[in-house]
Amino acid sequence: MLNPRLHDQADEFATRFGKREPFRHVVIDDFFAPAYCAQLLAQFPAFERGNARSEDGSLGNKSTVEKIRGLGPAFGALDDLVKSGEFLALIGRVTGIPDLLYDPWYFGGGTHENRNGQDLDAHVDFNRHPVEKWHRRLNLIVYLNHEWSDAWGGSLELHSDPRAPDDRITTITPLYNRAVIFETTEWSWHAFPRIDLPADKQGLTRKSIALYFYTTERPADELAGTHSTIYVDRPLPQRFQAGLTLSSADVEELRLLLARRDQHNQRLYRDVTSLTERLDQAQTALQRGLLARLGYLARRILARLKA
């Protein structure tokens, strides 16, 4: 299933992974054996099968399927592979992270398909598994696109710091059977620009398989409080300067940027509301518990006084 050179060149990949440009990652072409990769693409789910519905019920531009085992024999074999001790040891050798854990839920992972118009703002990923509370350590993404150009958008961008004026960006074109493995930390910012396909390529979509790996512990200098995915909104393009006469394309781009910012704000409002409700519930339970204990003690004291 894997290209044999992964084992043969593991030490070379480990050296490339450790360079921190802008953070630790490695790109490996021809990751899977050719025949097996072709099977994965052939069994890749239809866009409509995935979780592609937006909050209003309309069909969006991103579709994901987390439960990959049911997608066909090739995906069942992939599930067996990525949880095997041999595979986890190989990825641990490349990345220098021992005792990696496979995610049986594929939370946030699985198959990803993005249509024309989709983008992904710079972000760092959630840092704890939502069920097991393991530390999220690695993303492993394999792309399944026979043709792709950076000019079309959709290429993976690794950022040194998207909030800084001197942000450094490494671009990785999402080409067929190309894998990228990168660390998941508080500084592993990544994104992809809006997909804008030429007229003769409108039928293409950006397909990938995303696998995430965890450990029970992590280095002290990488620890942080548990958080969900943290996004940074895209800045205004440089052309938006005083005196610019807005074209219809400029207006549409501004509309999209504001809509994306509103979506992020709405998500944050929902999170704050949920946390506030949970805090109120905890305080109420604590007060009830304290009052119940005080009542019990009062009854004990009164009983003794009567005695």
C-alpha positions in Angstrom: 0.0 0.0 0.0 2.8 2.4 0.8 5.6 3.3 -1.5 8.6 1.2 -0.4 10.9 4.3 -0.4 9.1 5.7 2.7 11.0 3.1 4.7 14.2 3.5 2.7 14.3 7.3 3.0 12.7 7.7 6.4 15.9 9.3 7.8 16.1 11.8 4.9 12.4 12.7 5.4 13.1 13.2 9.2 15.9 15.7 8.4 13.5 17.6 6.1 10.7 17.5 8.7 12.9 19.1 11.3 13.9 22.3 9.4 11.0 24.5 10.7 10.3 26.3 7.5 8.1 28.0 8.7 7.3 25.1 11.1 8.1 21.4 11.1 6.7 19.6 8.0 7.7 17.4 5.2 6.3 16.9 1.7 6.5 13.3 0.3 5.6 12.6 -3.3 4.3 9.2 -4.5 3.3 8.4 -0.9 1.1 5.4 -1.7 1.8 2.6 -4.1 0.5 3.7 -7.5 -2.2 1.0 -7.9 -3.4 1.5 -4.4 -3.7 5.3 -4.7 -5.7 4.8 -7.9 -8.1 2.6 -5.9 -8.5 5.3 -3.3 -9.4 7.9 -5.9 -11.8 5.5 -7.6 -13.6 4.9 -4.3 -13.6 8.5 -3.2 -17.2 9.4 -2.2 -19.5 11.6 -4.2 -19.6 15.2 -3.0 -23.3 14.9 -2.0 -22.5 11.9 0.3 -20.4 14.1 2.7 -21.3 16.6 5.3 -21.7 19.5 2.9 -24.8 21.2 4.2 -24.5 24.8 5.7 -26.5 26.0 8.6 -29.4 27.0 6.4 -29.5 23.6 4.8 -28.1 24.6 1.4 -25.3 22.7 -0.2 -21.9 24.3 0.5 -18.6 24.0 -1.3 -16.9 21.7 1.2 -17.8 18.1 1.7 -16.3 15.7 4.3 -16.8 12.1 5.2 -15.2 11.0 8.5 -16.3 7.4 8.6 -14.0 6.3 5.8 -14.1 2.5 6.5 -17.5 2.3 4.8 -16.3 3.9 1.6 -15.0 0.7 0.0 -12.3 -1.9 0.3 -9.4 0.5 -0.3 -10.5 2.8 2.5 -11.1 -0.2 4.8 -7.5 -1.2 4.1 -6.4 2.4 4.8 -8.1 2.3 8.2 -6.2 -1.0 8.9 -3.0 0.6 7.8 -3.0 3.8 9.8 -3.8 2.1 13.1 -1.1 -0.5 12.7 1.9 -0.4 14.9 4.3 -0.5 11.9 2.7 2.6 10.3 2.6 4.6 13.5 6.3 3.7 14.2 7.2 4.8 10.7 5.5 8.2 11.0 7.0 8.5 14.5 10.5 7.9 13.0 10.0 10.6 10.3 8.6 13.1 12.8 10.6 12.3 15.9 7.3 11.9 17.8 7.0 8.5 19.5 4.0 6.7 20.8 1.6 8.1 18.3 -2.1 7.3 18.6 -4.6 6.6 15.8 -8.0 8.4 16.0 -10.7 5.8 15.5 -13.3 8.6 15.2 -11.4 10.4 12.4 -12.7 13.6 14.2 -12.4 16.4 11.6 -10.5 14.1 9.2 -11.4 11.6 6.6 -12.1 12.6 3.0 -12.2 16.3 2.1 -13.5 17.7 -1.1 -13.6 21.4 -2.0 -15.4 23.0 -4.9 -14.8 26.2 -6.8 -15.2 29.2 -4.5 -14.1 27.5 -1.3 -11.2 28.8 0.8 -9.8 28.2 4.2 -8.6 31.0 6.5 -5.3 30.7 8.3 -5.8 28.8 11.5 -4.3 26.5 14.1 -6.2 23.3 14.8 -8.0 22.2 18.0 -5.4 20.9 20.3 -7.1 18.1 22.2 -9.2 15.1 21.1 -12.8 15.8 22.0 -13.4 12.3 23.5 -10.1 11.0 24.8 -8.5 14.4 25.6 -5.3 13.2 23.9 -2.9 15.9 22.6 -3.2 16.5 18.8 0.3 16.2 17.3 0.3 15.6 13.6 -1.7 16.2 10.4 -1.0 13.9 7.5 -2.8 14.9 4.3 -2.7 13.0 1.0 -3.9 14.8 -2.1 -5.7 13.1 -5.0 -5.7 15.7 -7.8 -4.2 14.7 -11.1 -3.9 18.3 -12.2 -3.7 21.5 -10.1 -2.1 25.0 -10.4 -1.2 27.4 -7.6 -2.8 30.1 -9.8 -6.2 28.4 -9.2 -6.1 28.9 -5.5 -6.5 25.9 -3.2 -2.8 25.3 -2.6 -1.9 24.6 1.0 -0.2 27.6 2.7 2.0 27.2 5.8 2.3 30.5 7.6 5.0 31.7 10.1 2.4 34.1 11.6 -0.6 35.4 9.6 -1.1 38.3 11.9 2.5 39.6 11.4 3.5 42.0 8.6 6.6 39.8 7.9 4.5 36.6 7.7 6.5 33.9 5.7 4.4 31.5 3.6 5.4 28.1 2.2 3.1 27.0 -0.6 2.4 23.3 -1.3 0.6 22.4 -4.5 -2.1 19.7 -3.8 -1.0 17.3 -6.5 -1.9 13.6 -6.9 -0.4 11.2 -4.4 1.5 14.0 -2.7 1.5 13.8 1.2 2.3 16.6 3.6 3.0 15.8 7.2 3.1 18.7 9.6 3.2 19.3 13.4 0.0 20.5 15.2 1.1 23.2 17.6 0.1 26.7 18.7 2.1 28.1 15.8 1.3 25.7 13.0 -0.8 28.2 11.0 -2.1 26.9 7.7 -4.7 27.8 5.1 -5.5 27.8 1.4 -6.7 30.7 -0.8 -10.1 30.8 -2.5 -10.4 28.3 -5.3 -11.0 30.2 -8.6 -10.9 27.7 -11.5 -10.5 28.8 -15.1 -13.6 28.4 -17.3 -12.4 25.1 -18.8 -11.6 23.5 -15.4 -14.9 24.2 -13.6 -15.6 20.5 -13.2 -12.5 19.9 -11.0 -12.6 19.7 -7.3 -9.8 19.7 -4.7 -9.8 16.1 -3.1 -7.7 15.0 -0.2 -7.6 12.5 2.7 -6.8 13.9 6.1 -5.4 11.8 9.0 -4.7 13.2 12.5 -2.5 11.6 15.1 -2.3 12.1 18.9 -0.2 11.3 22.0 -1.1 11.1 25.7 1.6 13.6 26.6 3.5 16.4 24.8 6.6 18.6 25.5 6.1 21.3 28.2 6.9 24.1 25.8 4.1 23.1 23.5 1.4 22.9 26.2 -1.6 25.2 26.0 -5.1 25.4 27.4 -7.7 23.3 25.6 -9.1 25.2 22.6 -11.1 24.7 19.4 -9.7 25.7 16.0 -8.5 29.3 16.0 -8.9 31.3 12.8 -7.3 34.6 11.7 -9.4 36.5 9.1 -7.7 37.3 5.9 -6.5 40.9 5.6 -7.7 43.3 2.9 -5.7 42.8 -0.4 -3.0 45.4 -1.0 -5.0 47.0 -3.9 -7.6 48.4 -1.4 -6.0 51.8 -1.0 -7.4 55.4 -0.8 -8.6 56.5 -4.2 -9.4 53.0 -5.5 -12.6 52.9 -7.6 -14.3 49.6 -6.7 -15.1 47.2 -9.5 -17.9 44.6 -9.2 -15.2 42.0 -8.5 -13.9 44.2 -5.7 -17.3 44.6 -4.2 -17.8 40.8 -4.3 -14.5 40.1 -2.6 -15.3 42.6 0.2 -18.7 40.9 0.6 -17.1 37.5 0.9 -14.5 38.8 3.4 -17.2 40.4 5.6 -19.4 37.3 5.4 -16.5 35.1 6.5 -15.7 37.4 9.4 -19.4 37.3 10.4 -19.3 33.5 10.4 -16.3 33.5 12.7 -17.9 36.0 15.0 -21.1 33.9 15.1 -19.1 30.8 16.0 -17.4 32.7 18.8 -20.7 34.0 20.1 -22.1 30.5 20.1 -19.1 29.3 22.0 -19.3 32.1 24.6 -23.1 31.5 25.0 -22.5 27.7 25.5 -19.7 28.3 28.0 -21.8 30.9 30.0 -24.7 28.5 30.2 -22.4 25.7 31.5 -20.9 28.1 34.0 -24.3 29.1 35.3 -25.3 25.4 35.5 -22.1 24.6 37.5 -22.7 27.5 39.9 -26.3 26.5 40.4 -25.3 22.9 41.1 -22.5 24.1 43.5 -24.9 26.4 45.4 -27.5 23.7 45.7 -24.9 21.3 46.9 -23.6 23.8 49.5 -27.1 24.6 50.7 -28.0 20.9 50.9 -24.8 20.3 53.0 -25.6 23.3 55.3 -29.2 22.0 55.7 -27.9 18.6 56.6 -25.5 20.0 59.2 -28.2 22.2 60.7 -30.5 19.2 61.1 -27.7 17.2 62.8 -27.0 20.1 65.2 -30.7 20.5 66.0 -31.1 16.8 66.6 -28.2 16.8 69.1 -29.5 19.9 70.9 -32.9 18.1 71.3 -31.1 15.0 72.5 
